[in-house]
Amino acid sequence: MASSSVSSSVIPPKEKYDVFLSFRGADTRQTFTSHLLAALIRWKVKTFIDYGLERGDEVGPALLKAIKESRISVIIFSKDYASSAWCFEELACILECMEKHGQYVIPIFYEIEPSQVRYQTGSYETAFAQHEQWLKDDKTDKVAKWKEALVKAAGLSGSDSTSKNFGMIPL
């Protein structure tokens, strides 16, 4: 009698959302992200955005769970995205879901050049200097992992607001 075993790491989690939106609230919540969300709702796309959390939910675990339960993640890179350590935790989880479960990831570069994200220049360079200072005793080398994640995400096909083709998202 042959026995079969399936590794749980191979089976993707059940998809509860079509899209997860990852963004820096201070930069884009009231502008680009709110317009994108309105369009997704009009198109009846089940979208997770952080104000969809229930009162009493722990923010971190609830967001990571929503990422894992999404078919697509949209990362909205903006000028201050890199200033948030939490955005990087989301980014790391999104890329892990892409690599392990085939989650589709769409980067959007909102009012920032993709090269600034990829090479961590400008506001991203400044933000990383602060993260390195705050996490100088961290033995897990989070900052290096975050930089690597940015390079990967910036290399994906997406949409750039500085381009004449902005809004044309390759699917």
FIKOLZA-1660 file (N, C-alpha, C; in steps of 0.1 Angstrom, whole numbers, plus 5000, padded with zeros to 4 digits):
% residues 171
   i   px   py   pz ch aa at
   1 5009 4988 5000  A  M  N
   1 5000 5000 5000  A  M CA
   1 5009 5012 5000  A  M  C
   2 5007 5021 4990  A  A  N
   2 5015 5033 4989  A  A CA
   2 5010 5044 4998  A  A  C
   3 5018 5051 5004  A  S  N
   3 5014 5062 5013  A  S CA
   3 5017 5075 5005  A  S  C
   4 5009 5084 5007  A  S  N
   4 5012 5097 5000  A  S CA
   4 5011 5108 5011  A  S  C
   5 5020 5117 5010  A  S  N
   5 5020 5129 5019  A  S CA
   5 5022 5141 5011  A  S  C
   6 5015 5151 5015  A  V  N
   6 5016 5164 5008  A  V CA
   6 5021 5174 5018  A  V  C
   7 5031 5181 5014  A  S  N
   7 5036 5192 5023  A  S CA
   7 5027 5204 5023  A  S  C
   8 5024 5209 5035  A  S  N
   8 5015 5220 5036  A  S CA
   8 5021 5233 5030  A  S  C
   9 5034 5233 5028  A  S  N
   9 5040 5245 5022  A  S CA
   9 5038 5246 5007  A  S  C
  10 5033 5235 5001  A  V  N
  10 5031 5235 4987  A  V CA
  10 5016 5239 4984  A  V  C
  11 5007 5236 4993  A  I  N
  11 4993 5239 4991  A  I CA
  11 4991 5254 4995  A  I  C
  12 4986 5262 4985  A  P  N
  12 4984 5276 4988  A  P CA
  12 4972 5278 4997  A  P  C
  13 4972 5288 5005  A  P  N
  13 4961 5291 5014  A  P CA
  13 4949 5294 5007  A  P  C
  14 4937 5292 5013  A  K  N
  14 4924 5295 5007  A  K CA
  14 4924 5310 5004  A  K  C
  15 4919 5313 4992  A  E  N
  15 4919 5327 4988  A  E CA
  15 4906 5334 4993  A  E  C
  16 4906 5344 5001  A  K  N
  16 4895 5351 5006  A  K CA
  16 4893 5364 4999  A  K  C
  17 4904 5370 4994  A  Y  N
  17 4904 5382 4987  A  Y CA
  17 4909 5381 4973  A  Y  C
  18 4904 5389 4964  A  D  N
  18 4910 5390 4951  A  D CA
  18 4923 5398 4952  A  D  C
  19 4923 5409 4959  A  V  N
  19 4934 5419 4959  A  V CA
  19 4937 5423 4973  A  V  C
  20 4950 5424 4977  A  F  N
  20 4955 5430 4989  A  F CA
  20 4962 5443 4985  A  F  C
  21 4959 5454 4991  A  L  N
  21 4966 5467 4988  A  L CA
  21 4976 5469 4999  A  L  C
  22 4989 5471 4995  A  S  N
  22 5000 5474 5004  A  S CA
  22 5004 5489 5001  A  S  C
  23 5004 5498 5010  A  F  N
  23 5007 5512 5008  A  F CA
  23 5011 5519 5020  A  F  C
  24 5017 5530 5019  A  R  N
  24 5020 5539 5030  A  R CA
  24 5009 5549 5032  A  R  C
  25 5001 5547 5042  A  G  N
  25 4989 5555 5044  A  G CA
  25 4991 5570 5044  A  G  C
  26 5001 5575 5050  A  A  N
  26 5003 5589 5051  A  A CA
  26 5005 5595 5037  A  A  C
  27 5011 5587 5028  A  D  N
  27 5014 5592 5014  A  D CA
  27 5002 5591 5005  A  D  C
  28 4994 5580 5005  A  T  N
  28 4985 5577 4994  A  T CA
  28 4971 5574 4998  A  T  C
  29 4968 5572 5011  A  R  N
  29 4955 5567 5015  A  R CA
  29 4944 5577 5010  A  R  C
  30 4945 5590 5011  A  Q  N
  30 4935 5599 5007  A  Q CA
  30 4935 5603 4993  A  Q  C
  31 4945 5598 4985  A  T  N
  31 4947 5602 4971  A  T CA
  31 4946 5589 4963  A  T  C
  32 4957 5585 4957  A  F  N
  32 4957 5574 4948  A  F CA
  32 4951 5561 4953  A  F  C
  33 4954 5557 4965  A  T  N
  33 4949 5544 4970  A  T CA
  33 4933 5545 4971  A  T  C
  34 4928 5556 4976  A  S  N
  34 4913 5557 4977  A  S CA
  34 4907 5556 4964  A  S  C
  35 4913 5562 4953  A  H  N
  35 4907 5561 4940  A  H CA
  35 4908 5547 4934  A  H  C
  36 4920 5541 4936  A  L  N
  36 4921 5527 4932  A  L CA
  36 4911 5518 4939  A  L  C
  37 4909 5519 4952  A  L  N
  37 4900 5511 4959  A  L CA
  37 4886 5513 4954  A  L  C
  38 4882 5526 4951  A  A  N
  38 4869 5529 4946  A  A CA
  38 4866 5522 4932  A  A  C
  39 4877 5522 4924  A  A  N
  39 4876 5515 4911  A  A CA
  39 4874 5500 4913  A  A  C
  40 4882 5494 4922  A  L  N
  40 4881 5480 4924  A  L CA
  40 4867 5476 4930  A  L  C
  41 4862 5484 4938  A  I  N
  41 4848 5482 4944  A  I CA
  41 4838 5482 4932  A  I  C
  42 4839 5492 4924  A  R  N
  42 4830 5494 4912  A  R CA
  42 4831 5481 4903  A  R  C
  43 4843 5476 4902  A  W  N
  43 4844 5464 4894  A  W CA
  43 4841 5451 4902  A  W  C
  44 4836 5453 4914  A  K  N
  44 4833 5441 4923  A  K CA
  44 4844 5432 4926  A  K  C
  45 4856 5438 4927  A  V  N
  45 4868 5430 4931  A  V CA
  45 4869 5430 4946  A  V  C
  46 4869 5419 4952  A  K  N
  46 4870 5418 4967  A  K CA
  46 4884 5422 4971  A  K  C
  47 4885 5433 4978  A  T  N
  47 4898 5439 4981  A  T CA
  47 4900 5441 4996  A  T  C
  48 4912 5437 5000  A  F  N
  48 4915 5439 5014  A  F CA
  48 4923 5452 5015  A  F  C
  49 4919 5461 5024  A  I  N
  49 4926 5473 5027  A  I CA
  49 4926 5474 5042  A  I  C
  50 4936 5480 5048  A  D  N
  50 4937 5479 5063  A  D CA
  50 4926 5484 5071  A  D  C
  51 4918 5493 5065  A  Y  N
  51 4907 5498 5074  A  Y CA
  51 4895 5488 5073  A  Y  C
  52 4897 5476 5067  A  G  N
  52 4888 5466 5067  A  G CA
  52 4889 5457 5080  A  G  C
  53 4898 5460 5088  A  L  N
  53 4901 5452 5100  A  L CA
  53 4889 5454 5110  A  L  C
  54 4886 5443 5117  A  E  N
  54 4876 5444 5127  A  E CA
  54 4881 5450 5140  A  E  C
  55 4873 5457 5147  A  R  N
  55 4877 5463 5160  A  R CA
  55 4882 5452 5169  A  R  C
  56 4894 5454 5175  A  G  N
  56 4900 5444 5184  A  G CA
  56 4910 5435 5177  A  G  C
  57 4910 5435 5164  A  D  N
  57 4920 5426 5157  A  D CA
  57 4934 5432 5159  A  D  C
  58 4943 5423 5161  A  E  N
  58 4957 5427 5161  A  E CA
  58 4962 5430 5147  A  E  C
  59 4967 5442 5145  A  V  N
  59 4969 5447 5132  A  V CA
  59 4979 5438 5124  A  V  C
  60 4991 5435 5130  A  G  N
  60 5001 5428 5123  A  G CA
  60 4997 5414 5118  A  G  C
  61 4992 5405 5127  A  P  N
  61 4988 5392 5123  A  P CA
  61 4976 5392 5113  A  P  C
  62 4967 5402 5115  A  A  N
  62 4955 5403 5106  A  A CA
  62 4959 5407 5092  A  A  C
  63 4969 5416 5091  A  L  N
  63 4974 5420 5078  A  L CA
  63 4981 5409 5071  A  L  C
  64 4990 5402 5078  A  L  N
  64 4997 5391 5072  A  L CA
  64 4988 5379 5068  A  L  C
  65 4978 5377 5075  A  K  N
  65 4968 5367 5072  A  K CA
  65 4961 5371 5059  A  K  C
  66 4957 5384 5058  A  A  N
  66 4950 5388 5046  A  A CA
  66 4959 5387 5034  A  A  C
  67 4971 5390 5035  A  I  N
  67 4981 5389 5024  A  I CA
  67 4980 5374 5019  A  I  C
  68 4981 5365 5028  A  K  N
  68 4982 5351 5025  A  K CA
  68 4969 5346 5019  A  K  C
  69 4958 5353 5022  A  E  N
  69 4945 5349 5017  A  E CA
  69 4941 5356 5004  A  E  C
  70 4950 5363 4998  A  S  N
  70 4948 5371 4986  A  S CA
  70 4954 5365 4974  A  S  C
  71 4947 5366 4962  A  R  N
  71 4952 5361 4950  A  R CA
  71 4962 5370 4944  A  R  C
  72 4960 5383 4945  A  I  N
  72 4969 5393 4940  A  I CA
  72 4972 5403 4951  A  I  C
  73 4985 5408 4951  A  S  N
  73 4989 5419 4960  A  S CA
  73 4994 5430 4951  A  S  C
  74 4989 5442 4954  A  V  N
  74 4993 5454 4947  A  V CA
  74 5001 5462 4957  A  V  C
  75 5014 5465 4954  A  I  N
  75 5022 5473 4962  A  I CA
  75 5023 5487 4957  A  I  C
  76 5019 5496 4964  A  I  N
  76 5020 5510 4960  A  I CA
  76 5032 5517 4966  A  I  C
  77 5043 5517 4958  A  F  N
  77 5055 5524 4963  A  F CA
  77 5053 5539 4961  A  F  C
  78 5056 5546 4972  A  S  N
  78 5055 5561 4971  A  S CA
  78 5067 5566 4978  A  S  C
  79 5068 5579 4979  A  K  N
  79 5080 5586 4985  A  K CA
  79 5083 5581 4999  A  K  C
  80 5073 5579 5007  A  D  N
  80 5076 5576 5021  A  D CA
  80 5073 5561 5024  A  D  C
  81 5071 5553 5014  A  Y  N
  81 5068 5539 5017  A  Y CA
  81 5080 5533 5025  A  Y  C
  82 5092 5536 5022  A  A  N
  82 5104 5530 5028  A  A CA
  82 5105 5535 5043  A  A  C
  83 5098 5545 5047  A  S  N
  83 5100 5550 5061  A  S CA
  83 5092 5541 5071  A  S  C
  84 5084 5532 5066  A  S  N
  84 5076 5523 5074  A  S CA
  84 5082 5509 5075  A  S  C
  85 5086 5505 5087  A  A  N
  85 5091 5492 5089  A  A CA
  85 5080 5482 5086  A  A  C
  86 5068 5486 5089  A  W  N
  86 5056 5476 5087  A  W CA
  86 5054 5474 5073  A  W  C
  87 5056 5484 5064  A  C  N
  87 5054 5482 5050  A  C CA
  87 5064 5471 5045  A  C  C
  88 5076 5471 5051  A  F  N
  88 5086 5461 5047  A  F CA
  88 5082 5447 5052  A  F  C
  89 5076 5446 5063  A  E  N
  89 5071 5433 5068  A  E CA
  89 5060 5428 5058  A  E  C
  90 5051 5437 5054  A  E  N
  90 5041 5433 5044  A  E CA
  90 5048 5428 5031  A  E  C
  91 5058 5436 5026  A  L  N
  91 5065 5433 5014  A  L CA
  91 5071 5420 5014  A  L  C
  92 5078 5417 5025  A  A  N
  92 5084 5404 5027  A  A CA
  92 5074 5392 5026  A  A  C
  93 5063 5394 5033  A  C  N
  93 5052 5384 5032  A  C CA
  93 5047 5382 5018  A  C  C
  94 5044 5393 5011  A  I  N
  94 5039 5393 4998  A  I CA
  94 5049 5385 4989  A  I  C
  95 5062 5388 4989  A  L  N
  95 5071 5382 4981  A  L CA
  95 5072 5367 4984  A  L  C
  96 5071 5363 4997  A  E  N
  96 5071 5349 5001  A  E CA
  96 5059 5342 4995  A  E  C
  97 5047 5349 4995  A  C  N
  97 5035 5343 4989  A  C CA
  97 5037 5341 4974  A  C  C
  98 5043 5351 4968  A  M  N
  98 5046 5350 4953  A  M CA
  98 5055 5338 4950  A  M  C
  99 5065 5337 4958  A  E  N
  99 5075 5326 4955  A  E CA
  99 5070 5312 4959  A  E  C
 100 5063 5311 4970  A  K  N
 100 5058 5298 4974  A  K CA
 100 5045 5294 4969  A  K  C
 101 5036 5303 4966  A  H  N
 101 5022 5300 4963  A  H CA
 101 5018 5306 4949  A  H  C
 102 5027 5313 4943  A  G  N
 102 5023 5318 4929  A  G CA
 102 5014 5331 4930  A  G  C
 103 5014 5337 4941  A  Q  N
 103 5005 5349 4942  A  Q CA
 103 5010 5359 4932  A  Q  C
 104 5001 5366 4925  A  Y  N
 104 5005 5376 4915  A  Y CA
 104 5007 5389 4922  A  Y  C
 105 5018 5396 4919  A  V  N
 105 5022 5408 4925  A  V CA
 105 5024 5419 4915  A  V  C
 106 5017 5430 4918  A  I  N
 106 5018 5442 4909  A  I CA
 106 5023 5454 4916  A  I  C
 107 5035 5458 4913  A  P  N
 107 5040 5470 4919  A  P CA
 107 5035 5483 4911  A  P  C
 108 5032 5493 4919  A  I  N
 108 5028 5506 4913  A  I CA
 108 5037 5516 4919  A  I  C
 109 5044 5523 4911  A  F  N
 109 5053 5534 4915  A  F CA
 109 5046 5547 4914  A  F  C
 110 5041 5552 4926  A  Y  N
 110 5033 5564 4926  A  Y CA
 110 5042 5576 4930  A  Y  C
 111 5043 5585 4920  A  E  N
 111 5051 5597 4922  A  E CA
 111 5066 5594 4927  A  E  C
 112 5071 5583 4922  A  I  N
 112 5085 5579 4925  A  I CA
 112 5090 5571 4913  A  I  C
 113 5102 5573 4910  A  E  N
 113 5109 5565 4899  A  E CA
 113 5112 5551 4904  A  E  C
 114 5109 5541 4896  A  P  N
 114 5112 5527 4899  A  P CA
 114 5127 5525 4903  A  P  C
 115 5136 5533 4897  A  S  N
 115 5150 5532 4900  A  S CA
 115 5153 5536 4914  A  S  C
 116 5145 5546 4920  A  Q  N
 116 5147 5550 4934  A  Q CA
 116 5144 5539 4943  A  Q  C
 117 5134 5531 4940  A  V  N
 117 5130 5519 4948  A  V CA
 117 5141 5508 4946  A  V  C
 118 5144 5505 4934  A  R  N
 118 5154 5494 4932  A  R CA
 118 5167 5497 4938  A  R  C
 119 5172 5509 4936  A  Y  N
 119 5186 5512 4941  A  Y CA
 119 5186 5519 4954  A  Y  C
 120 5175 5521 4960  A  Q  N
 120 5173 5528 4973  A  Q CA
 120 5181 5541 4974  A  Q  C
 121 5176 5550 4965  A  T  N
 121 5182 5564 4965  A  T CA
 121 5171 5574 4969  A  T  C
 122 5175 5586 4971  A  G  N
 122 5166 5596 4975  A  G CA
 122 5160 5593 4989  A  G  C
 123 5146 5594 4990  A  S  N
 123 5140 5592 5003  A  S CA
 123 5141 5578 5008  A  S  C
 124 5144 5568 4999  A  Y  N
 124 5146 5555 5003  A  Y CA
 124 5159 5553 5010  A  Y  C
 125 5169 5560 5004  A  E  N
 125 5183 5560 5011  A  E CA
 125 5182 5566 5025  A  E  C
 126 5175 5577 5026  A  T  N
 126 5174 5583 5039  A  T CA
 126 5166 5574 5049  A  T  C
 127 5155 5568 5044  A  A  N
 127 5148 5559 5053  A  A CA
 127 5156 5547 5057  A  A  C
 128 5164 5541 5048  A  F  N
 128 5172 5530 5052  A  F CA
 128 5183 5534 5062  A  F  C
 129 5188 5546 5061  A  A  N
 129 5198 5550 5071  A  A CA
 129 5192 5551 5085  A  A  C
 130 5179 5555 5086  A  Q  N
 130 5172 5555 5098  A  Q CA
 130 5169 5541 5103  A  Q  C
 131 5165 5532 5094  A  H  N
 131 5162 5518 5098  A  H CA
 131 5175 5512 5103  A  H  C
 132 5186 5514 5096  A  E  N
 132 5199 5508 5101  A  E CA
 132 5203 5513 5115  A  E  C
 133 5200 5526 5117  A  Q  N
 133 5203 5531 5131  A  Q CA
 133 5194 5525 5141  A  Q  C
 134 5181 5524 5139  A  W  N
 134 5172 5518 5148  A  W CA
 134 5174 5503 5151  A  W  C
 135 5178 5496 5140  A  L  N
 135 5180 5482 5141  A  L CA
 135 5194 5477 5141  A  L  C
 136 5203 5486 5146  A  K  N
 136 5218 5483 5145  A  K CA
 136 5221 5470 5154  A  K  C
 137 5213 5467 5164  A  D  N
 137 5216 5455 5172  A  D CA
 137 5208 5443 5168  A  D  C
 138 5200 5444 5157  A  D  N
 138 5192 5433 5152  A  D CA
 138 5201 5423 5146  A  D  C
 139 5200 5411 5151  A  K  N
 139 5209 5400 5146  A  K CA
 139 5203 5393 5133  A  K  C
 140 5190 5396 5130  A  T  N
 140 5184 5389 5118  A  T CA
 140 5187 5396 5105  A  T  C
 141 5194 5408 5106  A  D  N
 141 5197 5416 5094  A  D CA
 141 5185 5419 5086  A  D  C
 142 5175 5424 5093  A  K  N
 142 5162 5428 5086  A  K CA
 142 5164 5438 5075  A  K  C
 143 5173 5448 5077  A  V  N
 143 5175 5458 5067  A  V CA
 143 5180 5453 5054  A  V  C
 144 5189 5444 5055  A  A  N
 144 5195 5437 5042  A  A CA
 144 5184 5430 5035  A  A  C
 145 5175 5423 5043  A  K  N
 145 5164 5415 5037  A  K CA
 145 5154 5424 5030  A  K  C
 146 5151 5436 5037  A  W  N
 146 5142 5445 5031  A  W CA
 146 5148 5451 5018  A  W  C
 147 5161 5454 5018  A  K  N
 147 5167 5460 5006  A  K CA
 147 5166 5449 4994  A  K  C
 148 5168 5437 4997  A  E  N
 148 5167 5426 4987  A  E CA
 148 5153 5425 4982  A  E  C
 149 5143 5426 4991  A  A  N
 149 5129 5425 4988  A  A CA
 149 5125 5437 4978  A  A  C
 150 5131 5449 4981  A  L  N
 150 5128 5460 4972  A  L CA
 150 5133 5458 4958  A  L  C
 151 5145 5453 4957  A  V  N
 151 5151 5450 4944  A  V CA
 151 5143 5440 4936  A  V  C
 152 5138 5429 4943  A  K  N
 152 5129 5419 4937  A  K CA
 152 5116 5426 4932  A  K  C
 153 5110 5433 4941  A  A  N
 153 5097 5439 4938  A  A CA
 153 5098 5449 4927  A  A  C
 154 5109 5457 4927  A  A  N
 154 5110 5468 4917  A  A CA
 154 5113 5462 4903  A  A  C
 155 5118 5450 4903  A  G  N
 155 5121 5443 4890  A  G CA
 155 5108 5436 4884  A  G  C
 156 5097 5436 4891  A  L  N
 156 5085 5430 4886  A  L CA
 156 5078 5440 4876  A  L  C
 157 5071 5435 4867  A  S  N
 157 5063 5443 4858  A  S CA
 157 5052 5450 4865  A  S  C
 158 5051 5463 4863  A  G  N
 158 5040 5470 4871  A  G CA
 158 5037 5483 4863  A  G  C
 159 5034 5493 4871  A  S  N
 159 5029 5506 4865  A  S CA
 159 5036 5517 4872  A  S  C
 160 5040 5527 4864  A  D  N
 160 5048 5539 4869  A  D CA
 160 5040 5552 4866  A  D  C
 161 5037 5559 4877  A  S  N
 161 5029 5571 4875  A  S CA
 161 5036 5582 4867  A  S  C
 162 5050 5581 4866  A  T  N
 162 5057 5591 4858  A  T CA
 162 5057 5587 4843  A  T  C
 163 5052 5576 4840  A  S  N
 163 5051 5571 4826  A  S CA
 163 5039 5575 4819  A  S  C
 164 5039 5577 4806  A  K  N
 164 5028 5580 4798  A  K CA
 164 5018 5569 4798  A  K  C
 165 5022 5556 4801  A  N  N
 165 5013 5545 4801  A  N CA
 165 5008 5542 4815  A  N  C
 166 5008 5551 4824  A  F  N
 166 5004 5549 4838  A  F CA
 166 4989 5544 4837  A  F  C
 167 4987 5534 4845  A  G  N
 167 4973 5528 4846  A  G CA
 167 4972 5516 4837  A  G  C
 168 4981 5513 4828  A  M  N
 168 4981 5501 4820  A  M CA
 168 4989 5491 4828  A  M  C
 169 4981 5483 4836  A  I  N
 169 4987 5473 4844  A  I CA
 169 4988 5460 4836  A  I  C
 170 4999 5454 4835  A  P  N
 170 5000 5441 4827  A  P CA
 170 4995 5430 4835  A  P  C
 171 4985 5423 4830  A  L  N
 171 4979 5411 4837  A  L CA
 171 4982 5399 4829  A  L  C
% end
